[in-house]
Amino acid sequence: MILRCMIVDDEPKAVSLLEVLIGQATGWQLVAKCYSGLEAIAFLKNNEIDLVFMDINMPLVNGMDLAALLSPDIGIVFTTAYSEYAAESYSYHTIDYLLKPITLKRFLAAVRKTEEHFKAHRITAKEENGIAGDEYFFVKSGKEHRKILLNDILFFESQKEYVQVVTPSFSLLTYRRLKDIEAQLPTGFIRVHQSFIVNMRQIMRIQDNHIHIGEIRIPVGEKFRDSLMELIRKRTF
């Protein structure tokens, strides 16, 4: 995933450390290094970014002041030596809160959390456009090609070298890999387990780390849980 990010911090050593970490531990594009809130405001007037690493204690315009001015599309990772601002920081579009001195281990955890956030955000944005009710695929099973409406699909389940496609009225096996099917699917379908892709529109409830579709319980894999729950949170009253 490529994200356009910037650093806002009045401490040159802190900026240099973040620059090295971003360059060596991510594939992101560092588009700006700003040493004050005012410099960041000037840059953002004519440039777009996805993510900002931002100190809190800065002169004139501090990190909290700047956060209040940012577009809701911009994610924030606060970088500060002070833990007492943590609770307040999540009043903004905060993804993570890194305490200085920042370790590589903690930075990598923030990277994972950030990429999960943006992956879920982008899937949700596309999903809101919906899948047309007549959108379909042909599924090759044995000697036939079976037409299936995407809205009718409940889930896909990997079974060794085959994938089972399940609908309310029938299921069939196709000689495909689950990851190949995943690459062809539009938004609205999400991988929730090494062996399962589900149709978000068919989920009835999520309980005890399982998805319920009708009477069927589908486990949620640990590596897929955060992305799923990020989508769920965006549609939770």
C-alpha positions as CSV (number, residue, x, y, z in Angstrom):
1,M,0.0,0.0,0.0
2,I,1.3,3.4,-0.9
3,L,0.3,6.3,1.3
4,R,1.3,10.0,1.0
5,C,2.5,11.1,4.4
6,M,4.1,14.1,6.1
7,I,5.9,14.7,9.3
8,V,5.1,17.7,11.5
9,D,7.5,18.1,14.5
10,D,9.6,21.0,15.7
11,E,12.4,18.6,16.8
12,P,14.9,18.0,13.9
13,K,16.1,14.7,15.5
14,A,12.6,13.4,15.8
15,V,11.9,14.3,12.2
16,S,15.1,12.6,11.0
17,L,14.2,9.4,13.0
18,L,10.7,9.2,11.5
19,E,12.1,9.8,8.0
20,V,14.5,6.9,8.4
21,L,11.7,4.6,9.8
22,I,9.3,5.5,7.0
23,G,12.0,5.0,4.4
24,Q,13.2,1.7,5.6
25,A,10.0,0.1,7.1
26,T,7.3,1.1,4.6
27,G,6.6,1.6,1.0
28,W,5.0,5.0,1.7
29,Q,5.8,8.3,0.1
30,L,7.1,11.0,2.4
31,V,6.0,14.2,0.7
32,A,6.9,16.8,3.3
33,K,8.8,17.5,6.5
34,C,7.4,20.5,8.4
35,Y,8.9,21.9,11.6
36,S,5.9,23.9,12.8
37,G,2.1,23.8,12.6
38,L,2.1,27.0,10.5
39,E,4.5,25.4,7.9
40,A,2.2,22.4,7.7
41,I,-0.9,24.6,7.2
42,A,0.8,26.4,4.3
43,F,1.9,23.1,2.7
44,L,-1.6,21.6,3.0
45,K,-3.3,24.5,1.2
46,N,-1.8,23.2,-2.1
47,N,-1.1,19.6,-1.5
48,E,-3.0,16.4,-0.6
49,I,-1.8,13.8,1.9
50,D,-3.2,10.6,3.4
51,L,-1.4,10.5,6.7
52,V,0.4,12.8,9.1
53,F,2.9,12.0,11.8
54,M,2.5,14.9,14.2
55,D,4.0,16.1,17.5
56,I,1.7,17.8,20.0
57,N,3.9,20.3,21.9
58,M,4.8,22.8,19.2
59,P,4.9,26.7,19.4
60,L,2.0,28.8,18.0
61,V,0.0,26.0,16.5
62,N,0.2,22.8,18.5
63,G,-0.7,19.3,17.3
64,M,-4.2,19.3,18.7
65,D,-4.9,22.7,17.1
66,L,-3.7,21.4,13.7
67,A,-5.6,18.1,14.1
68,A,-8.8,20.1,14.4
69,L,-8.1,21.8,11.0
70,L,-7.4,18.6,9.1
71,S,-9.7,17.0,6.6
72,P,-11.4,13.8,8.0
73,D,-9.8,11.9,5.2
74,I,-6.3,12.5,6.7
75,G,-5.2,9.9,9.2
76,I,-3.2,11.0,12.2
77,V,-0.4,9.3,14.1
78,F,0.6,11.5,17.1
79,T,4.3,11.3,18.1
80,T,4.9,12.8,21.5
81,A,6.8,12.4,24.7
82,Y,3.7,13.0,26.8
83,S,1.2,10.3,27.6
84,E,-1.4,12.6,29.1
85,Y,-2.8,13.7,25.8
86,A,-3.6,10.2,24.6
87,A,-7.3,10.2,25.5
88,E,-7.9,13.6,24.0
89,S,-6.1,12.7,20.8
90,Y,-8.8,10.2,19.8
91,S,-11.3,13.0,19.6
92,Y,-9.7,13.5,16.1
93,H,-9.1,11.2,13.2
94,T,-6.3,9.5,15.2
95,I,-5.0,6.1,14.1
96,D,-2.3,5.6,16.7
97,Y,-0.4,7.4,19.5
98,L,3.3,6.9,19.6
99,L,5.3,7.8,22.7
100,K,8.9,9.1,22.2
101,P,11.4,7.6,22.1
102,I,9.8,5.7,19.3
103,T,11.1,2.1,18.9
104,L,11.1,0.1,15.7
105,K,8.8,-2.5,17.2
106,R,6.2,0.1,18.2
107,F,6.6,1.9,14.8
108,L,5.9,-1.3,12.9
109,A,2.8,-1.9,15.0
110,A,1.6,1.6,14.0
111,V,2.3,0.8,10.3
112,R,0.2,-2.4,10.5
113,K,-2.6,-0.5,12.2
114,T,-2.4,2.3,9.7
115,E,-2.5,0.1,6.6
116,E,-5.5,-1.9,8.1
117,H,-7.3,1.5,8.7
118,F,-6.8,2.7,5.1
119,K,-7.6,-0.7,3.6
120,A,-10.9,-0.8,5.5
121,H,-11.6,2.8,4.7
122,R,-11.1,2.4,1.0
123,I,-13.2,-0.8,0.8
124,T,-16.0,0.9,2.7
125,A,-15.9,3.9,0.3
126,K,-16.1,1.6,-2.7
127,E,-18.8,-0.6,-1.1
128,E,-21.1,2.3,-0.6
129,N,-21.6,2.4,-4.3
130,G,-23.1,-1.1,-4.0
131,I,-23.2,-4.1,-6.3
132,A,-25.9,-4.0,-8.9
133,G,-28.6,-6.5,-8.3
134,D,-28.0,-8.1,-11.7
135,E,-24.2,-8.3,-11.5
136,Y,-23.1,-11.9,-12.1
137,F,-20.3,-14.3,-12.7
138,F,-20.2,-17.6,-14.5
139,V,-18.7,-20.3,-12.3
140,K,-17.1,-23.3,-14.1
141,S,-18.1,-26.5,-12.3
142,G,-17.2,-29.8,-14.1
143,K,-18.4,-29.5,-17.7
144,E,-20.9,-26.6,-17.1
145,H,-20.6,-22.9,-16.6
146,R,-23.2,-21.8,-14.0
147,K,-24.4,-18.2,-13.9
148,I,-24.7,-16.8,-10.3
149,L,-25.8,-13.4,-9.2
150,L,-23.2,-11.9,-6.9
151,N,-25.9,-10.7,-4.5
152,D,-27.0,-14.3,-4.1
153,I,-23.7,-15.6,-2.9
154,L,-23.4,-16.2,0.8
155,F,-19.7,-17.1,1.0
156,F,-16.8,-18.9,-0.7
157,E,-15.0,-21.7,1.2
158,S,-11.6,-23.1,0.2
159,Q,-11.5,-26.9,0.1
160,K,-7.9,-27.9,-0.8
161,E,-7.6,-27.3,-4.6
162,Y,-11.3,-26.4,-4.9
163,V,-13.5,-23.6,-3.8
164,Q,-17.1,-24.1,-2.7
165,V,-19.5,-21.3,-3.8
166,V,-22.5,-21.2,-1.5
167,T,-25.9,-19.6,-2.2
168,P,-29.2,-19.9,-0.3
169,S,-30.5,-22.5,-2.8
170,F,-27.4,-24.4,-3.9
171,S,-23.7,-24.8,-3.7
172,L,-21.1,-26.0,-6.2
173,L,-17.4,-26.7,-6.4
174,T,-15.0,-25.0,-8.8
175,Y,-11.4,-25.9,-9.5
176,R,-9.9,-22.5,-8.4
177,R,-7.8,-21.1,-5.7
178,L,-9.5,-18.8,-3.2
179,K,-7.0,-16.0,-3.7
180,D,-7.7,-16.0,-7.4
181,I,-11.4,-15.6,-6.8
182,E,-10.7,-12.9,-4.2
183,A,-8.8,-10.9,-6.9
184,Q,-11.8,-10.9,-9.2
185,L,-14.5,-10.0,-6.7
186,P,-15.9,-6.5,-6.4
187,T,-16.1,-4.7,-3.1
188,G,-18.7,-6.0,-0.7
189,F,-16.9,-9.3,-0.3
190,I,-14.2,-9.6,2.3
191,R,-11.7,-12.3,3.3
192,V,-12.4,-13.2,7.0
193,H,-10.4,-16.4,7.3
194,Q,-7.7,-18.3,5.4
195,S,-10.5,-20.5,4.0
196,F,-13.5,-18.1,3.8
197,I,-14.6,-15.0,1.8
198,V,-18.1,-13.7,2.8
199,N,-20.6,-11.4,1.3
200,M,-21.0,-8.5,3.7
201,R,-24.6,-8.1,2.7
202,Q,-25.5,-11.6,3.9
203,I,-24.0,-11.3,7.4
204,M,-26.7,-11.5,10.1
205,R,-24.5,-11.0,13.1
206,I,-21.0,-11.4,14.5
207,Q,-20.7,-13.1,17.9
208,D,-17.9,-15.0,19.7
209,N,-15.5,-14.4,16.9
210,H,-17.8,-16.0,14.4
211,I,-19.9,-14.7,11.5
212,H,-23.4,-15.9,11.3
213,I,-25.0,-16.2,7.9
214,G,-28.4,-18.0,8.4
215,E,-27.6,-21.1,10.4
216,I,-24.0,-21.2,9.3
217,R,-21.2,-20.1,11.6
218,I,-18.0,-19.0,9.9
219,P,-14.8,-18.4,12.0
220,V,-12.9,-15.1,11.8
221,G,-9.2,-15.5,11.5
222,E,-6.9,-13.5,13.7
223,K,-5.0,-11.8,10.8
224,F,-8.3,-10.7,9.2
225,R,-10.2,-9.6,12.4
226,D,-9.0,-5.9,12.4
227,S,-10.0,-5.2,8.8
228,L,-13.4,-6.8,9.3
229,M,-14.1,-5.0,12.6
230,E,-13.1,-1.7,11.0
231,L,-15.8,-2.1,8.4
232,I,-18.3,-3.1,11.1
233,R,-17.5,-0.1,13.2
234,K,-18.1,2.3,10.3
235,R,-21.7,0.9,10.1
236,T,-22.4,0.6,13.8
237,F,-25.0,2.9,15.4
